[in-house]
């Protein structure tokens, strides 16, 4: 979280999500194409009323990034290739 940016959720909710959210959601999405015909999973995006969260596998962990829903498509498309460089 950046200093001065107001969070939409409480710290306890954020902690609970970061512990299992990305693992669960990416694992579930990977099961949608068990034969791999759609290719390897790139990322999962969950959109809520106020913000959208992008989750992606990065090295030995996960990256979860949230942005305002109105900006999500533009921001996620812009940074998607950079995430793969991590």
C-alpha positions, 0 to 999 in steps of 0.5 A: 500500500502506498502512503496516503492512499486510502484502502477500501478494505481493512488490514485483516481482510487484506491479510486473509486474502493475501494468504489464500486468495491468489493461490485459490483463484489461479488454481481454480482458473487453471482447472478450467483448461485441464488439457492446456488447450488454452495455453498457460494461465497468464493472470486472473482478474476479479472485478468488484464494484469499486476496484479490480484485482489482478493476480499473477504467478511471479517466480515462487509466489503471487502478485496481487494488484488492485486498481479502481474499476474505471481504470482497470482495463487500461492499467492491466493491459499496460502492465501485463507484459512488465509483470512477466519480466519479474 
